[in-house]
Amino acid sequence: MNATKTRTKAMTKAMVRAASSLAMFAAITCASGFAFADARTSDGRPDFTGTYDTATITPLQRPEEFGNSLTLTPEMAEAAAKRIADYKAAQNQDSDPNRGAPPEGGDGSTGAAGNVGGYNTFWVDNGETAIKIDGEYRTSIITVPENGRRPEMTPEGQKQAMARRAFFRENQGDAWWLEMDGPGPYDGPESRTLSDRCLLGFGSTGGPPMLPTLYNNHKRIVQTPDHVMILVEMVHDARVIRLNGEHAPPEVRRWLGDSIGWWEGDTLVVDTTNFTDEPALSLATRDLHVVERFRRLDDGTLLYSFMVEDPNVWTEPWGGEYPWPATDDRVYEYACHEGNYAMEGILRGARILEAEAETTGQSVEEADVGAGGN
């Protein structure tokens, strides 16, 4: 009897140790961001918890030369990847230490701050390959409309787009905004973009819709039976999706909108409304409505799809899809120095240019218009 008890205790301890080891392994793999293809939550739903790298060289909008063609041949995809890799390699070459200083105010070419400084290629992490779905490479993320491009804008949308473009011009060292009617782009912090102010990541990386950008494309999902949280690597965006809930009242507005979700089989559907007047999606308005779907693929990758509707801006809905591959990378803290440190320099530089314009009495017509901007 005692021998039997001893063996039972030994077997029990061994089982506990094994269970503990499995739990520790699961915790470690979960912390590292790895996602299991067949993982399920306690309520039987697909467990999307994990980290995903959404970087891709596939553009949001399809280049017009592809027309209605949704796919690329493998040869075309390989050529595009090589072209991007060669460009990055060339841009990463060491700079000439004997080069001269850039001209005052910048050289007028495109690039950050008129090519006098900004993010160089070292920081670019926009992927290495085109997206691949159902074994085929894609020409664009957008799939609706059929031409893979955003639909025509409404008259009001076109008017708003022109007004926003007036705030951005190439930097040639002149206070061109002094001749503008109404507020200028450098009057104060509130005049700058939301990404400059570190309120939202640029390019709708936090969304919705959640789109790939130039760098910081990791997404971290934490899932419970009642909520899904998506932590975005860029800035500090964290989307909290309430499951089986109702939208907040119309007067409640949020930077990332108000997201509620539900399950349709193994697909998570997320409906988002209640945006502020400036959603992360460029040109969109407070009436933006986005429906997203998350579905696990066999290899552990998530397939992310979305549909966008904003009757103030676009004449019809549009949407697309792209894969979110699982990664064992981590999402590290992101420090947004534009709002923390650079804002003072942006506004101070504008005041200096305005003082110079006042001193010289030079009007915009006399100056080389086409200056300033981001």
N, C-alpha and C positions, 0 to 999 in steps of 0.2 A: 504494500500500500504506500509506504513512504517512498519507495523507488518510483512508483507511478506518479506521485505528487511531484517528486523532484524532476522527473522527465517533463511533466506538464508545465512546471514553472520555467524550465529551461526553454521549452518550445514557445511559451508565451513571451519570455524575454526576447527570444530571437525574432518573433513576429513583431514585437514592439520596436526593436532596433531596425528591422527592415522597413516598417511603416514610417519610422522617424527619418530614415535615410531617404525614402521616397519623398516625404514631405519637404525635407531640406533641399533635395534636388529640384523639386517643383518650384520652391521659393527662389532658389538661385537662378533657375532658367527664366522664371517669370520676371525677376528683377533685372536680368540682363536684356530683356525685351523679346526673347524668343517666344513665338506663338505656336501652339500645337494645332495641327490641321483638324483634328477630330475632338478638340477639347470642348467640354460642355460645363455649364454652370450647374449649381445645385437644383435649379428649376428646369433643367433639361435644354436650355437654350445654347446655341453656339457661343463659346467664350472667345470674344475678340480681344481680351486683355493681352497686351503686348506692345511692342514698338515697331514702327513701320517707316521705311525710307521711301518717300514719294517722289524723289528726284527723277526727272526724265528730260531728254532732249526733244521729245515730241512737243510741238507747239500747241497752244490752246486752240488757235484758229488754223485751219488748213490753208497752206499756201495756194493761191489761186490757180497755179499751173496744174494742180492735181484734180481740179474740177470736183466731180462727185465721187472720186475714187477714195474709198475708205482705207485701203491697205497699201503697204509697200512690199515690194519683193525683198527677200533676204539680202540680195545684192545691194539694193538701194538703201536698206537700213544699215548695212555694214559700211557703205560709202559715207553715209551721213555721220555715223559714229566716228569714222576715221577723220572726217573733215573737222569735227568738233575737237577731237583729241589733238590733231595737228595744230589747230589754232591756239588751244590752251598751252601747248608745249612752246609754241613760238612766243606767246605773251609772257610766259614764265622765265624767259631768258634774263640773265642778269643785266641790269641797266648799265649804260656806259658811265663810269664814275667821273669822266671828264666832260660830260654834257653840260651845256649852258643852262641857265635858269629859264623857265618859261616866261613869255612876255607878260607884262603887267596886265592884270585883269583876265589872263588866260589867252589862249590862241584862237578862241572862237570856234573850235571844233567841238563835236559832240563828245560827251564824256562827263564824268563827275566834275562839277565846279569849273567847267570850261577847260578841262584837262590839266588843271594845276594841282590836282590831288583827289583822292577818293579811293574807293575799293579797287584794288588791282586783282589780277586773275588768281592770285594765291587764295583769295577768299571765295572764289566762285565754286559752287558745288551743285550744279544743276543736272547731274546725271551723266551717264556715259552712253546709254542706248535708248532707242525708241521703245515705246510701250508695245507689249505683245499680249494680245487677247485671243483666246481660242486658236493659238498657234500661228497667228498672223500679226505682222507689224502694222501699226496704225499711222496714218498721215496726220492725224489731229486728235485732240482730246474731244472736241465737240463732234457730235454725231447727228444732232438735230439742230437746224435743218440739214438736209442731205448734203449740201455743199460744205459742211463742216465749218461754217462761219456764222458769227452772230448776225441775226436778222437786221433788216433796216430799222433805223431809229425813227421814232415819232417826231413830228415837228418840234414839240416841246423838248424832247430828248436832244435833238440837234442843237437847239438854242442853248441848253445847259452845257452841252459839250463844248461849244464855241466859247462860252463864258469862262469855263475852266481852263481852256487852252490859253486864254489871254493872260493867265497868271504864270505861264511858264514860257520863257524864252531863253535863248542861248546866252551865256555869260560873256560879255565883252567889256565889262567894267563901267557901265553907265547906269544911272538911276532912271531907267526908262519908264518905271511905274509912276513917276511924278505926274505924267500927263494923262493917267488913267482917270476915268470917272468912277467915283466911289472908292471903297477901301482898296489898298494895294496889297500885294502878296507878302510884304515884309513889315506891315504896320505893327505887328505884335505876334506873340506865340500862337494866338488863335487863328492867325492868317495862314499859318503853315499847315502842311498836310498832316493827317493823323499819324502817318508813319514817322514823320519828322518829330512829332510830339510824343512818340513812343506810346501811343494809345492803341494802335492796331498795327499788325504787320502789313507790309505792302504786298500788293499782288493777290489779295484775298487768300493768303495762306491759311488764315484762321477761318475765313469764310463766314457763313456759307455762301456759295459753294467753296470748298476747300481745294485750292489750286496749287500746283507746284510753282516755285519761284526760283530766283537765282541762287539761293543758298538757304541753309537751315530748313531742310524739308522733312525733318523727322516729326512723327506724330506718336504720342504715347496714349494708349487707350486703357482705362481702368473701368471695369464693368461690374455692376451689382444687379440684383433682381429689379431694383427700382430706378437706377440711374446708369447712364453711360457718360464718362468724362473723357474728353479728348484734349490732351495737353499738346499745344503747338510749340515747336522749338523756337520759332521766331517771336520776339518780344516776350510777352507774358500771357498770351491768349490761352484761355482754358474754357472750352465749351462744356457745359453741364446740361445733359439731355434728360429730361424727366420722362420716364416710361409710363404709358397708360394714363397720362395726365391731360389737362386742358390748358389751352393758351391763357396767358395773363390777359387782363383787360387791355383794351386798345390804348389806353393812356399810359401804360407801362412800356417804356422803350429801352432797348438794350443795344450795346455796341455790336454784339454778335447775334442779335435777334433773340427771340424766345423760341426754344427748341423743345418739342415734345416728340416722343417716339413710341413705336409699337412694333410687334413682331408679326410678319406675314410668313408663316412657316419658319424657315431658317434665315430669312432676310429681315434685317433691321431697317425699318422705314422711319425717317426723321422729317418732320414738318416744321419749318421755321418762318415766323412772321415777326411783327412788332420790332422792326429795326428803327434805329435813329435816323436822322435826316442824312447821315453820311455812312452808309454801310461800307464794309471792306471791299465789296465788289465795285470796281470803278464805274462811275456814272449812275449807279443804281440809286433809288430813292427810298423813303420810308415805307413805301408800298411794295417793296420787294417781297416775293414769296418764293421760297426754295424748298424743294422736296428731294431728299437724298436717300440712297439705298446702299446698305453695306451687306455684302454677301461673301462668305468664305469660299475660296476655291480649293481644289483638292490638295494643292501643294502648300497650303498655309497662307497664301496671299489673299488679301481682301480685294474684292472688286468693288470699287466706289463709283457710283453713278449719281447724277444730279439733273434736275430740271429747274430752270430759272424762269420766273415770270414777273415782269414789272411793266404794266401798261403805260406808265408815264414815260418810259424810255424806249422799249422795243415793241415793234408791231406784232410780234408773235413770241411764244415761249421758245426757249432754246436750252440745250443741255448736252451732256456727254458722259464719258466714263473713262477711267484709267485704273490700273492696278496699284495696290499698296503692298509691296513686298515686305514680308517680315524681316527684321534685322536684329542682331544681338548687340547693336550699338545702344548707347544710353542717350537720353535727352538731358543735356547739361543746362545750367542756368545761363540765360541770355541777358547780357547787359546792353541796354539801348543807349548808346552814348550821344546819339543825335539830340535827344531831349535832355539828357543829363549834362552834357558839356558843350555840344556844338551850337545849341540854340543861341547862346550868348554871342558866339562868333558870327552867326548868320545875321542877327539883328544889328550887332555893332557894325558889321561890314556895310549893311544897308544905310545906316546913319552916316557913315563916312562918305559913301557915294552921294548921298543927298546933300551933304555939306559941300562937297566938291562941286556939285551941279549949281548950288546956290552961289558959291564964290565966283564961278566962271560965268554964270548967267547963261549957260548953254541949255538950249531947249532940246527936246527929243528930236525935233526935225533937224537940228544942227548936228546932233550926235549920230553915231552909227546905230540906228535902231536895229534891234535883234539882240539886245544885250540882256544880261541878268538871267534869272531862272534858276533852276535847281542844279 
